[in-house]
Amino acid sequence: MTARALMVQGTGSDVGKSLIVAGLARAFTRRGLGVRPFKPQNMSNNAAVTADGGEIGRAQALQARAARVAPTVHMNPVLLKPQSEIGAQVVVQGKVVGSAKARDYQAMRPQLLGAVLKSFRKLAAEADLVLVEGAGSASEVNLRDTDIANMGFARSAGVPVVLLGDIDRGGVIASLVGTKAVIDPADAAMIVGFIVNRFRGDPSLFDDGLKTISAKTDWPALGLVPYFNAAHRLPAEDALGLPMAAPGDGLKIAVLAYPRIANFDEFDPLRLDPAVNLVFVRPGQPIPGDAALVILPGSKATISDLAALRQAGWQIDLQAHVRRGGHVLGICGGYQMLGRSVADPKGIEGHSAAVEGLGFLPVDTVLEGDKVLVEITGETAAGVPFKGYEMHVGRTTGTVRPLLRPGNGYDQGAMSEDGRIVGCYVHGFLSDDRQRRAWLNRLGGIASAFDYEVDVEATLDQLADHIERHVDCDRLLALAREPRITPAR
């Protein structure tokens, strides 16, 4: 193992760890280093399909893109996908191994450390630098005994840690100094410095703040990073990043943000396209009457979210929308909801159930079988090319007009007789500029020349420039060291 490694942990969730690692990955890749991102354990319903046939958190897929390498299952060996307030689906090295309630998962975690270290070794063997992202807070001492995501991993792998604090939420001095105060001294010794993120205003006003933190922790300040205004142009990791509405003059498209919404980052191309006014409709809000298209997105708990949809009154709004001549698109779980029925005989989503669907499409779904994880290309029934990915459990049947004709020869999806209500299992096809423009033209909008893939690449370069200006990257490289792995017990 010749790679060096460095870990970024945070004082809390959503302090910007994923973005900092993505920026560092692009910055060090531009210096000619072979960089690999790694997150031992992630919790997110925004996931990506990998070329090796598994799934990982969306943030690690973005970091892989920043490093200009293909994402693999080893970049995020443990992925938790919440299905309820207390339980989640457990994915290990890209494959579902079952579901667990939070308390049961705590007992599972030490058993997963072996898989985590195996994946880490594989990445380290093919890279010059592995950038590791922690999860949640480094100061969760109540969970330390079974930890594999923060200090538990850092100690087992012998990886130095940089601690990240978020000044935008307030209390950054207390959060950084407090972390030193509560964690075990041996854990604190792994921390080689700190970074303060999301600063606004005159940076000289925080000089004394940096000195105070250093004096009370004995950790050097490695950077004061101003707020990166273009962060919203990159895919968000989880529902904490669900964007608020940004009213505009373009064609209005509404996405139903039910509680277990999944893979909502696939609508970023619509949100960023100047020809579109995208709104996420939350429970308690009506579906806008002037929406040209209503999208039912993916869900990690289709039956539960279908009940939430009805409770929010959206079924009535959808019926009115259709009567007015509006269009509806269901993707994955949303496609399943649009059918006549959804059954979960084996309790894959938590407990055995069978419910009526919304009845907009003549299809029925049974949640069973292995999870489908595959990248896919083809064309729509109208002959427009698309590319995307499938990520679902379930078999949907019915005598329908297919929406998509994938290159694998198996037609899929469904359309109503008038073509205004459609559904499919393919995520991400609206990221394809050809497909998105065809939809906008069909809906009566005026498609722009916006190129989503070019925009993501440009934003990653801007992020790397931002990090290089405000973080001592040379010192970070000097602090990174070759891992010293302690075998998992």
N, C-alpha and C positions, 0 to 999 in steps of 0.2 A: 504494500500500500504506500504509494508515493505522494498522493494528493495531500494538500493542506486543507484544513476545514475551519470554519468560523460560524458560530451560532448567534442569531439575533433573537433574544427573548424580550418580552414586554412586561411592563408593570400592570397591564390589564388587557382585556380583549379590545379589539378595534383601535389600537394605538398606532397602526400603520405598519406593522411588521411585514405584511405581504408586499406592500408597495416598496418599502425600503429594500427588501431582498431582490425584488424585480429590478429596481434601479441599479443595485450593485451588480447583479448578474449581467446586465447589459454593459455597464461601465467596464467591468473586468474582462468581459468577452471582447470588447473593442480593443483592449490592450493585448489581445492575442492569447489569453488564457482559455483553457478548456474548463468551462464552469458547469456545474450541475447543481440544481436546487434540490432541497430535501426537507420534508416535514414529517417527522416520525408519526404524528397523529393529528388528524384534522377533523373538524366537525362542520359539515356543510352539505346542503342539498344542491349546491351548484357544482356539478361534476363534469369531467371531460373524459371522453373515450380515448384510450391510448392505442398506439399501433400494435402493441403486444397483447391486445384483446382484453384489457381490463378498464378500470375507472380510477381516477384520482380527483382530488379537489381542484376546482377551477383555478385557484390561485397558483398551484404548482404548474399547471399547464401554461399559464401566462408567464411564470418565471422561466419555464423551459424555453418558451418562445423568446423571451428576453436574452437567454443564453444561446439562442439560435441552434437548439437541439430538439429532437423529437421527444415528447413526453413519454415516460414509461411508468409502469406501476410501482417501480422501486423509488420514485421520487416522493411518494406518499403512501407508505406501506400499510398504514391503518387509517381508514376513513370511516367516520361515523355519520350516518344520514338520519337525522331526527324524524321519527314517525309520530311521536306524541310528546307531551310535556315531560315524560320521564323515561322514554325508551327510544332506541335508535337501531337502525340496521347497521351491522358491523361488516365492513369490507376489509379484507386482508390481502395485500399484494394484488389488488384489483378484483378479487372475487368475493362474493357474498358468502359469509360463513354462518350467518344467523342474525338474530336480533337479541337485544339485551336491554333490560332496564338499567338505569344509571347505577344503582347500588350493585347489581350483578356484574356490570362491566368493570367496576373497580376491582373485583376479584379476578377478572380475566386479564387485566392489563399486564401483570408480571409475566404471564404466559406468552404474551405477544412481543415481549422485548427481543426474543430470539429472531423473529421475523424482521423486526425493525433493524437490528444490527446487521443481519444478512443483507438486506437491501442497501444499507449504508455502505457496507464493504464493497458491494458491486459497483456503486456509483463512484466511490473513492478510487477504485482500480482503473477507472477509465477517464479520470479528470485530473486537472491541475489544482482545482479549488472546488470544494463543496460548501455551498452556502446553506446553512440549516436554519429553518424558521421554527421557533417555539409556538406554543398554543396557549391562549388565555394569558394567565398571569404567572410570573415566576414566583410569586409570594403565596401561592395556594398551599401553605404548609400542612393544611388538613388533609391534602391528597398526596403528600410527598412520598409516603411509604410505597405507593404503587405507581408512582409517576413514570411515564415513558416519553412524555412530550416536552418537558423542560429540563430541570436539573437532573432528573433521573436518567435521561438520555445523555446529557452533557457529561455527567460523571462516568457513565458506563462506556461512553465512546471516547472520553478524554478530549473533548472539544471545548476550546475557550469560548466565552460568552460575552457579547455586547448587549447591554440592557437598554431598551428603548422606552422613553417616556413621552407622553402626549401633553404638551402644554396647553393645547386648545381646549381641553376639557377642564383645565384648572387643577391646582394642587400637585404640579409635577415635581416640585422639590420634595414635598412630603412623600409622594409615591416612590420616588427613587431612593431617598434616604430610608424610608420605611421598609422598603424591600431588604435593604442591608440589615436592618434591625431585626427582622423576623425570620429570615432564612438561616439555615444551619451555616456555621462558619466555614465548613468545608465546601458548601455550595457557593457561598459568597466569594471564596478564593478562586472559583472558576471564572468570575467576571473580571474582564480585562479593561473595561471602560464603559462609558454610557453615551447615548445620543439623545438629544431633546428634539422631538418632532413637532411639526405643524405650528411653528412660531409665526406670529403676525406682528408687524410693526418694526421698530428700530431695534436691531439685534444687540446694539451696545447697551441697551437698557437691561439686558439679562446677563451681562458679564458677571455681576456679583452673584447672580443665581447659580451660574455654572461653578463659580469658585466655592460657594457654600456647599453645593452637592459634593464636589471633589473633596473638600475639607472633612465632611462628615462621613464619607464612604471610603476614602483613599482610592477612588476610581478616577482615572483621567477623563476629561471631556473630549469626545472624538468628533463632535459635530453639533451644530444648532441648525436644524433644517427648517426653512420657511415652508409655509403651507404651499403644496403643489396644486395650483389651480386647475390643472388639466387632469387630475386624478379621476374625475368622473368619466373620462373618455376611455378608461380601461375597465375590463370586466370586474365586477364586485364578487367577493368571496362568498357572501351569504346574505341573508335577509336584512342584516344590519345595514347593508349597502343598498337596499331597495330605494331607487331614486324617487324623489318627490316630483309632482307634476311641474312641468315648465311650459306654461301656456304659450302657444305660438299661432301663426296664421296658416300652417300647413294642414293637410288632411288629418282629421282626428281619428286616432286608433286607441282603443281602450283595452287594457290588459287586466283581468280579474286577479287581484292579489289575495288569494285565499291563504289560510294560515300556513299550510305546508307547501307553498309554491316552490317549485324546483326549476333550476336552470333558467332563471329569468334573465340572465346575462345575454341570452340569445336574442333579446329584443333591443340590445344596445344599438345595432345598426339602424333600427327604426327611430330610437330616441335621439340619435346623433344626426340623422338625416334632416337637413333643413326643410325638406318637402313634407315632413311629418310632424304632427303634434301628438306625441305619445303620452298617455296618462295611465298611471297605475291606480285602479279603483280598489280602495280598501273597504273592508266590512264597515257598514254604517253609511257608506256613500252610494248613491244611485249610479247606475250606468248612464253616462251622458247620452242624452237623446239625440245629439248631433254627431255621434260617432259613426263613421263610415264602416268600420270593422271592429268587432269585439273578439278578443282572443282569450280562449281558455287555455292557460299554459300547463306545463307539466306539474305534477304533484307527487310528493313522496307518500301521500296517504289519500288515494283517490276517493274511497268511500267516505272518509271523514271530511275531506274538503268538499265533496258533493253535498254533504249535509250542511256544511258552513255556507256554501253557495245559496242553498235554499233558505237558510235562516236569515241571510243578508237581504233576501228579497230579489236576488239577481235573476232567478228563474222567470219571474214575472217581467222583469226588465228585458230579458232576452226575448221573450215571446213578443213583447211590444216592438222591440228592435227589428225582429224578423218581419212582423206585420208591416212595418214602415219600409221594407225593402232593404234592410241592412244586411251586411255580410257577417258570417261567424267562422272563425278558425279555431279548431281544437288541436292541441299538440300533446301527444303522449297521454298523460292522465286526463287532460282536457278532451282529447279525442274519445277516451273511454266514457267520460261523463255525457258526451253528446249522444251516445247510443241508447238502446232500449233498456239495458240492464248491465249491472256490474256485480259479479259474484266472487267471493273470496272464500272458497270452501275449506282451505287449509289454514286460514288465519295468517296469511303472509304479512298483512298490514297490522296485525295485532290480535284480531279475533275473527272467527268465522262469521261471515255475513253475506247477504245477498240483497241488493236494493234496485229500485227502479232508476233508470237513467233519465236524462232530460227528454229523450224521445225525438230528437231532431234528426238522427240518422238511423237507418234500419240495421244496426249492428248490435251484437251482444259480446260482452267481455267476461272471461273467466281468468282470474289471477292465479296462474299456475305455471309450472315449468321453470327451466333455468332462465336466468336473466340474460337478455339479449344485449350485447355490447359490441357494436360494429360501426365503422365508418362506412358511408354509403354515398353513391352518386347515381345520377340518372336524369330523367326529365319528367315534367308534369304531363298530365293528359293533354295539355295544350301545346306540348312540345318545347317548353322552356327548360333549359338545363338547371340542375340543382346539385348541391353537395351538402352533406350534413352527417348526422350520426344517430343511431338508435341506442336507447338505454332504458329498457323497460322489462317488467315481468308481466306476462299476460298474453292471452290469445284472443283476438277479436275476429269474429266471424259474422257473415251476413251476405246477402246478395245485393251488391252495391256497384256503383260506378267508381272505379279506382281513381284516386287523385294523382298517384305517383307511379311511374314506371322505372324502378331502379335498374341499374345495370346487371343485377344478379338474376333478372328474368322473372322475378316474383312481384306482380303488381300489388300495391298496398294503399291503404287509406280509403276514404269514402267521400262521395259528393252527393248532395241532394239533387233531385231531378233538375232544378233550376240552376244548380251550381253555386248558390249563394251560401250554403252551409257545407263546410268541408272539414275533414279531420285526417290526421296521420300520426305515425309514431316517430317521424323524423324530426329531430331537433336541429336548429342552426341553419335551416335552409334559407332563412331570410338574411343571413350574413352574406349570401351570394348576391352580389350586386345585380346580376341578371334577373334573378328570381324576384328580388325586392322591387326592382323597377317595373317588372311585369305586373306585380300585385298593385302597385300604386297606379299604374295606367288603367288597370281594370276597374279600380275603385273610383276612377274619375279624377285622380290627382295628377299632378305634374311631377314626374320623376326628376330628381336632381342628378348631378354628375358626381355625387358623393361616393367615394371609394373607401369602404370600411377597412379593408386590410391595410391599405396605405396609411390610413389614419392611425391605426393601432401601432404600426411600426414607427411612425413619426413621433407619436406620444411616448413610446418607450425610449427613443433617443433623447427626447426632451427631458424625460425623467432622469436618465443617466447623466445628462449635462447638469441637471439640478443637484443631484447627489454629489457629483464631482466638485461642484463649486462650494458645497457647504459641509462636506464630510471629509475627514482626513483619510482618504482612500489608501494612500501609501502606508500610513500607519496601520490601517486595518490589515493590509496584506502582511505586514511585518508581524502582527499579532496572531495571524492564522498559523496553525501548526499541524503537523502530521498527527492524526488521531492515535490514541493509545487505548484500544478496545479491551475492556474487561469482559470475558465470556459471560453470557447470560446464564443465570443459575436456574 
